[in-house]
Amino acid sequence: MSTKTVIRWNLRQLMAENGMFATTDLVEPLHRRGVEISRQMVHRVATKPPLRINLDLLAALCDILACTPNDLLELAQEQVVEPAASGDIGPGIGDLRPIRATIRRPNQAE
């Protein structure tokens, strides 16, 4: 096994700590800070880690939740399971491996 560095998105936890349990709770506070994004986009940002984030949105979230970018974005180490050997024929239980089925057809009378 090896490790890789990942970024964890902690928006939902910070929202809960601030009494915000619905993603729509962010729409109005973002609007007041000049960040105009749809309810669907707010839902995506809150429920899935964004691949990219606008700095205005990040600053507004930090202001709303009274946090820093380090609270929202956390570096972490995760264990990576290395793929099985190429000669492995599939999943099994311990040393047991599946056996390929053979289909036999009855002889037909001619």
Phi, psi and chi 1 to 4 in degrees:
 res  aa     phi    psi   chi1   chi2   chi3   chi4
   1 MET       -  148.8  -79.3 -156.7 -161.6      -
   2 SER  -130.5  175.3   61.8      -      -      -
   3 THR  -120.7  154.7   60.5      -      -      -
   4 LYS  -138.5  152.2   75.6  174.1 -172.1  174.4
   5 THR   -87.5  130.0  -57.6      -      -      -
   6 VAL  -128.0  163.0  -64.4      -      -      -
   7 ILE  -109.9  125.0  -64.9  179.4      -      -
   8 ARG   -94.6  138.3  -69.2 -166.3 -177.5  134.5
   9 TRP  -102.3  110.5 -178.4 -120.9      -      -
  10 ASN  -101.8   24.3  -62.9  -38.1      -      -
  11 LEU   -60.5  -46.3  179.9   57.9      -      -
  12 ARG   -61.0  -40.3  -70.1  -61.1  -72.6 -146.8
  13 GLN   -65.1  -43.4  -68.3   86.0   -9.7      -
  14 LEU   -67.3  -36.2  -68.9  170.0      -      -
  15 MET   -61.7  -45.6  -74.1  175.0   61.2      -
  16 ALA   -63.1  -39.7      -      -      -      -
  17 GLU   -63.1  -24.9  -70.3  171.0    9.4      -
  18 ASN  -100.3   14.0  -74.5  -79.0      -      -
  19 GLY    76.7   18.4      -      -      -      -
  20 MET  -105.9  111.6  -61.9  176.5  157.8      -
  21 PHE  -111.1  -13.8  -61.6  100.7      -      -
  22 ALA  -109.3  142.9      -      -      -      -
  23 THR   -64.5  -26.4   58.1      -      -      -
  24 THR   -70.3  -12.7   54.6      -      -      -
  25 ASP   -64.5  -17.4  -67.2  -17.9      -      -
  26 LEU   -89.9  -18.2  -76.5  174.9      -      -
  27 VAL   -60.2  -52.8  174.4      -      -      -
  28 GLU   -66.8  -46.6 -177.1   56.1   33.4      -
  29 PRO   -59.8  -36.5  -23.3   31.0      -      -
  30 LEU   -66.6  -41.1  -73.7  170.4      -      -
  31 HIS   -60.9  -42.3  175.1   71.0      -      -
  32 ARG   -63.5  -25.0  -75.6 -165.8  -54.4  -98.4
  33 ARG   -96.5   10.6  -73.5  164.0  178.4   82.7
  34 GLY    83.3   12.4      -      -      -      -
  35 VAL  -100.9  109.5  177.3      -      -      -
  36 GLU  -102.1   99.8  -60.5  -67.6  -26.8      -
  37 ILE  -132.9  153.6   60.6  174.7      -      -
  38 SER   -70.3  162.9   66.7      -      -      -
  39 ARG   -61.7  -36.2  -70.4  169.9   20.8  132.7
  40 GLN   -64.8  -40.2  -67.7   83.0    4.8      -
  41 MET   -69.1  -38.0 -167.0   57.7  152.5      -
  42 VAL   -61.1  -42.2  170.6      -      -      -
  43 HIS   -60.8  -44.7  176.9   75.4      -      -
  44 ARG   -62.4  -44.7  -85.4 -169.3 -137.3  138.1
  45 VAL   -63.8  -35.6  166.6      -      -      -
  46 ALA   -79.0  -30.4      -      -      -      -
  47 THR  -100.6  -21.0   56.9      -      -      -
  48 LYS  -129.2  143.5  -63.7  178.4 -175.7  174.0
  49 PRO   -63.8  125.9  -14.0   22.5      -      -
  50 PRO   -73.7  145.5   24.4  -30.3      -      -
  51 LEU   -76.0  -33.0  -62.7  176.5      -      -
  52 ARG  -137.3  150.9  -71.8  170.8  -89.6  163.5
  53 ILE  -139.8  135.9 -171.4  161.6      -      -
  54 ASN   -70.1  136.2 -178.7  -56.6      -      -
  55 LEU   -64.6  -31.8  -70.3  178.5      -      -
  56 ASP   -64.8  -41.0  -67.5  -26.1      -      -
  57 LEU   -65.3  -43.8  174.5   59.1      -      -
  58 LEU   -61.0  -43.9 -177.5   62.7      -      -
  59 ALA   -64.7  -40.7      -      -      -      -
  60 ALA   -65.5  -42.5      -      -      -      -
  61 LEU   -61.9  -41.9  -70.8  171.9      -      -
  62 CYS   -63.5  -39.3  -71.3      -      -      -
  63 ASP   -66.9  -46.2 -174.7   34.3      -      -
  64 ILE   -62.5  -43.0  -67.1  164.7      -      -
  65 LEU   -94.9    3.2  -59.2  170.5      -      -
  66 ALA    50.9   53.9      -      -      -      -
  67 CYS  -137.5 -177.4   66.6      -      -      -
  68 THR  -113.2  164.9   66.4      -      -      -
  69 PRO   -57.2  -30.3  -28.1   36.1      -      -
  70 ASN   -65.0  -27.4  -73.4  -19.6      -      -
  71 ASP   -74.3  -36.1  -62.6  -34.7      -      -
  72 LEU   -76.8  -42.3  -79.1  170.2      -      -
  73 LEU  -111.0  116.3  -58.5  164.4      -      -
  74 GLU  -119.5  125.5  175.0 -171.8   -6.7      -
  75 LEU   -77.2  135.6  -74.1  176.0      -      -
  76 ALA  -144.4  157.2      -      -      -      -
  77 GLN  -102.0  130.5  -61.9  -69.1  -36.8      -
  78 GLU  -120.4  145.9  -77.3 -171.9   -3.6      -
  79 GLN   -77.4  135.9  -63.3  -69.4  -30.7      -
  80 VAL  -112.1  124.4  177.1      -      -      -
  81 VAL   -83.6  125.1  177.7      -      -      -
  82 GLU   -77.5  145.1  -61.5 -170.9   12.7      -
  83 PRO   -62.3  154.6   16.9  -23.4      -      -
  84 ALA   -67.6  161.3      -      -      -      -
  85 ALA   -61.0  150.1      -      -      -      -
  86 SER   -67.5  -21.6   61.0      -      -      -
  87 GLY   -81.4   -6.9      -      -      -      -
  88 ASP   -69.8  133.0 -166.4    5.0      -      -
  89 ILE   -93.5    4.0   60.2  170.6      -      -
  90 GLY   140.0 -179.0      -      -      -      -
  91 PRO   -70.0  148.4   25.5  -32.2      -      -
  92 GLY  -150.3 -176.6      -      -      -      -
  93 ILE  -115.3  107.6  -58.1  171.9      -      -
  94 GLY    63.3 -122.5      -      -      -      -
  95 ASP   -88.1   -6.0  -69.0  -26.9      -      -
  96 LEU   -76.9  138.7  -59.7  175.8      -      -
  97 ARG  -129.8  150.6  -63.1  -75.0 -179.4 -112.8
  98 PRO   -66.0  148.8    9.1  -12.4      -      -
  99 ILE  -108.6  132.6  -61.3  172.5      -      -
 100 ARG   -63.4  133.1 -177.6  175.4  -72.0 -104.3
 101 ALA   -76.1  146.8      -      -      -      -
 102 THR  -116.6  127.3  -56.1      -      -      -
 103 ILE   -97.9  125.6  -61.4  173.7      -      -
 104 ARG  -116.1  131.3  -64.4 -171.8 -178.8  126.7
 105 ARG  -102.9  142.0  -62.0 -178.0 -173.4 -142.7
 106 PRO   -67.2  150.5   19.5  -25.9      -      -
 107 ASN   -66.7  136.8  -67.2  -24.7      -      -
 108 GLN   -96.3  138.4  -64.1  178.2   -4.5      -
 109 ALA   -73.0  139.3      -      -      -      -
 110 GLU  -100.9      -  -66.3 -178.3   17.8      -
